[in-house]
Amino acid sequence: MTTLLHLDASARGGQSGLQPHGSHTRRLTHRFIRQWLQQRPGDLVRVRDVGLNPPSPVSGAWIHAAFTAPSSREDWMHKALAESDALVDEILAADILVLGVPMYNFNVPAQFKSWIDNIVRVGRTFGFDRQRQGEPYWPMLKDAGKRAVVLSSRGDHGYGAGQRIAAMNHVEPSIRSALAYIGIDELHSIAIEYDEFGDERLAASIAAAEAEIASLVRRMAGEIG
């Protein structure tokens, strides 16, 4: 059985095409999960909505607790890390992360950044040893075989590699960097563009993204066998 973590980061509730002002990324994540379960109905899906229920941002107390050896942590430190521990446990239990992450002002939503800050955890998802020869940091999930799918949306167009404003896209690159740091190297990305135009180009972009999802689901599910 494969376990998927279905995470939505949009501040908008609902899905475009179903609700007025609904989220394009929620539309895509739900489509991915629905088509995945059609292919593999016995798989498990866990849901995390950081868009509507954002994790607490990292605080000074959190940092103090995270960088204290587990055997030396006081009760308040365990409480400070409890939410982070739950978020990390979800990643450890998942084989595939399905992440709905819209572009807000060229980067990820603040809610999603809080999730990243909570799951990039010393001693849990990355290791650090200042006495270690060579690189003192290492990814702890490197050999776990985890994969990620980033489903995004953008108001403008041309954010793809080599396109007109690719340098302004800090969504997929930042997610790729953070996940690779903890050992999740395989990342697939699909995005809807032209949202602010709202014309036939948006409709075409939605259709293209949905076709890409169908192809990606077939390929990834087929690789599991």
Legacy VTK file of the C-alpha trace (Angstrom):
# vtk DataFile Version 3.0
C-alpha trace
ASCII
DATASET POLYDATA
POINTS 225 float
0.000 0.000 0.000
1.232 3.467 -0.932
0.543 6.428 1.362
-0.055 9.894 -0.076
0.054 13.146 1.875
-2.452 15.542 0.267
-1.529 19.068 1.349
-3.294 22.280 0.303
-1.763 25.704 0.961
-4.232 28.037 -0.767
-5.961 30.654 1.374
-8.998 30.140 -0.841
-11.472 27.464 0.161
-13.181 25.341 -2.442
-12.085 24.402 -5.927
-12.212 26.452 -9.088
-14.847 25.140 -11.443
-16.997 24.090 -8.493
-17.193 27.141 -6.243
-17.050 30.864 -7.093
-13.523 32.156 -6.457
-12.392 28.616 -5.677
-8.744 27.623 -5.688
-7.011 26.348 -8.821
-4.450 24.436 -6.777
-7.160 22.704 -4.734
-8.795 21.772 -8.029
-5.547 20.168 -9.177
-4.690 18.346 -5.935
-8.169 16.871 -5.652
-8.016 15.811 -9.278
-4.646 14.126 -8.738
-5.866 12.258 -5.655
-9.141 11.240 -7.293
-7.387 9.860 -10.377
-4.748 8.153 -8.241
-7.395 6.307 -6.238
-9.100 5.256 -9.454
-5.831 3.580 -10.412
-4.971 2.318 -6.905
-8.130 2.255 -4.732
-6.393 0.487 -1.856
-3.893 3.257 -1.186
-4.083 5.563 1.845
-4.472 9.343 1.637
-3.771 11.629 4.574
-4.947 15.242 4.295
-3.300 18.373 5.687
-4.776 21.832 4.968
-2.175 24.439 5.883
-3.986 27.086 3.833
-6.975 27.186 6.171
-5.176 25.819 9.262
-1.601 27.115 9.076
1.109 25.742 11.347
2.523 28.053 13.983
5.570 29.954 12.736
8.949 29.065 14.142
9.706 30.967 17.355
12.751 31.462 19.554
11.438 28.788 21.910
11.022 26.393 18.971
14.619 26.960 17.860
15.925 26.489 21.389
14.009 23.241 21.735
14.893 21.868 18.295
18.609 22.379 18.815
18.570 20.826 22.284
19.412 17.131 22.376
16.172 15.106 22.812
17.493 13.517 26.016
18.007 16.983 27.527
14.691 18.570 26.560
12.439 19.929 29.263
8.652 19.519 29.174
8.094 22.950 27.629
10.459 22.034 24.807
8.463 18.932 23.928
5.318 21.076 23.886
7.014 23.673 21.678
7.891 20.956 19.141
4.661 18.943 19.334
3.104 20.416 16.182
6.345 20.121 14.260
6.689 16.505 15.367
3.201 15.737 14.037
4.007 17.364 10.680
7.296 15.486 10.390
5.584 12.209 11.296
3.175 12.735 8.375
6.087 13.080 5.968
7.871 10.049 7.401
4.691 8.008 6.891
4.121 9.216 3.307
5.499 7.815 0.076
4.235 10.636 -2.143
3.640 14.282 -1.208
0.924 15.973 -3.290
1.406 19.674 -2.594
-1.031 22.340 -3.780
0.987 25.566 -3.581
-0.188 28.723 -5.363
2.190 31.554 -6.162
1.705 34.576 -3.905
3.857 37.535 -4.925
6.390 35.320 -6.707
6.863 32.899 -3.794
5.019 30.338 -1.686
2.220 31.399 0.698
3.322 32.231 4.236
1.250 29.292 5.490
3.269 26.892 3.379
6.574 28.479 4.414
5.603 27.809 8.046
5.062 24.164 7.110
8.511 24.018 5.477
10.093 25.616 8.547
8.433 23.022 10.775
9.433 19.961 8.744
13.058 20.869 7.978
14.111 19.639 11.414
17.582 18.944 12.714
17.783 15.398 14.023
14.527 14.381 12.335
14.749 15.197 8.629
18.332 16.422 8.330
21.412 15.596 10.342
24.100 17.936 11.611
27.418 17.105 13.231
30.098 19.788 13.359
32.704 17.083 13.964
31.722 15.134 10.844
34.392 15.070 8.161
33.425 16.750 4.907
29.851 18.020 4.848
28.470 18.508 8.397
24.854 18.391 7.139
23.129 15.411 5.519
19.586 14.518 4.403
18.004 11.900 6.628
15.287 10.850 4.129
17.695 10.257 1.264
17.098 6.526 0.867
13.405 6.500 1.766
12.193 6.599 -1.853
9.847 9.518 -1.271
8.505 11.574 -4.179
6.786 14.955 -4.401
4.293 16.527 -6.796
3.873 20.322 -6.719
0.637 21.627 -8.230
0.689 25.403 -8.532
-1.134 28.375 -10.058
0.037 31.788 -11.216
-1.695 35.016 -12.125
0.669 35.878 -14.966
2.325 33.577 -17.495
5.837 32.682 -18.551
7.239 31.458 -15.225
8.470 28.140 -16.622
12.135 27.340 -17.188
13.561 29.505 -19.962
10.415 31.610 -20.282
9.939 35.365 -20.040
9.829 35.780 -16.236
11.263 32.473 -15.042
13.693 34.335 -12.779
10.727 35.682 -10.783
9.429 32.211 -9.940
10.466 31.303 -6.398
7.809 28.644 -5.840
9.053 25.393 -7.351
12.753 26.283 -6.927
12.354 26.979 -3.199
10.305 23.831 -2.634
12.796 21.758 -4.597
15.688 23.125 -2.506
13.952 22.497 0.831
12.796 18.974 0.003
16.130 17.977 -1.525
17.828 19.216 1.657
15.956 16.564 3.655
16.383 13.888 0.984
13.330 14.104 -1.307
14.967 14.550 -4.688
12.244 13.467 -7.105
9.857 16.367 -7.685
7.275 16.792 -10.437
5.554 20.131 -11.053
2.466 21.238 -12.965
1.009 24.757 -12.937
-1.971 26.729 -14.153
-1.152 30.187 -15.538
-3.127 33.241 -16.803
-5.379 33.359 -13.721
-5.481 37.165 -13.705
-6.498 37.223 -17.378
-9.505 34.960 -16.947
-9.946 34.397 -20.674
-9.548 31.497 -23.076
-5.845 31.303 -22.217
-6.718 30.449 -18.612
-9.169 27.795 -19.788
-6.506 26.308 -22.044
-3.942 26.339 -19.230
-6.362 24.538 -16.893
-7.082 21.917 -19.538
-3.366 21.411 -20.189
-2.614 21.060 -16.463
-5.382 18.504 -16.011
-4.086 16.500 -18.979
-0.584 16.593 -17.474
-1.961 15.301 -14.174
-3.663 12.378 -15.900
-0.405 11.464 -17.625
1.660 11.869 -14.450
-0.719 9.737 -12.372
-0.592 6.942 -14.932
3.198 7.056 -15.045
3.788 7.232 -11.290
1.178 4.607 -10.447
2.555 2.374 -13.195
6.041 2.603 -11.716
4.751 1.143 -8.461
3.180 -1.793 -10.306
LINES 1 226
225 0 1 2 3 4 5 6 7 8 9 10 11 12 13 14 15 16 17 18 19 20 21 22 23 24 25 26 27 28 29 30 31 32 33 34 35 36 37 38 39 40 41 42 43 44 45 46 47 48 49 50 51 52 53 54 55 56 57 58 59 60 61 62 63 64 65 66 67 68 69 70 71 72 73 74 75 76 77 78 79 80 81 82 83 84 85 86 87 88 89 90 91 92 93 94 95 96 97 98 99 100 101 102 103 104 105 106 107 108 109 110 111 112 113 114 115 116 117 118 119 120 121 122 123 124 125 126 127 128 129 130 131 132 133 134 135 136 137 138 139 140 141 142 143 144 145 146 147 148 149 150 151 152 153 154 155 156 157 158 159 160 161 162 163 164 165 166 167 168 169 170 171 172 173 174 175 176 177 178 179 180 181 182 183 184 185 186 187 188 189 190 191 192 193 194 195 196 197 198 199 200 201 202 203 204 205 206 207 208 209 210 211 212 213 214 215 216 217 218 219 220 221 222 223 224
